[in-house]
Amino acid sequence: MLIDFKDEDFENKIKNEDVSIFQYSASWCSPCKGVRVIMEKLSEEYKDRANFYYADVEEGGINTASAAGIRGVPTMIIYKKGVEVDRLVGGVPESNLKEFLEKNI
């Protein structure tokens, strides 16, 4: 399940989680919509290894996105205990996302 993220969740949840996967996106972004479908699927496949979040850079996740230096969407970031370990930018195929996850979690 892809969890809708709000900025306050970073302090309350993300810093305490072993692995958190973020999709930073925007509602107007077409590639983001395609990636979201893939992330929903992968969130089920990897549910025992990480929590998956959807952060809209213009709504609930605006401050966190700014702090992370998000300059383009979609951007996927893997955090461990709130510390960024890797990022992937752009609308990429499922195989690239799986490789990104396998490398980092």
Phi, psi and omega in degrees: 000133177271115185271131175292127185261141172236148185311320183295342179293337184298310179291320186283327186239304192300319180294344180257353183268142178299311181221128177231131179249126182246139165247108174273126187213181174218149184298332182275354188273113180296312178301329179298323181295319177294318179294325181299319178299316179294317181296323176301313180297313182292330179296328176286318182295325184250020187300335179274356185244341184196160171258140183249134183233146173248118182242115177280121185289350180249001181230248188295337183251021187297317182289320179293319178298318178296316179296330180277355179073033180291122180245346179208152179236150358283146172231127177254132179232138174256127177246143170237117184053038176084002180253127180295132177247336178191160176216154180225127185246136173110166177281101185246157179288164181305320181299322178292321179294320179296318178298318178300316179293313182299325181291333191245348180236000000 
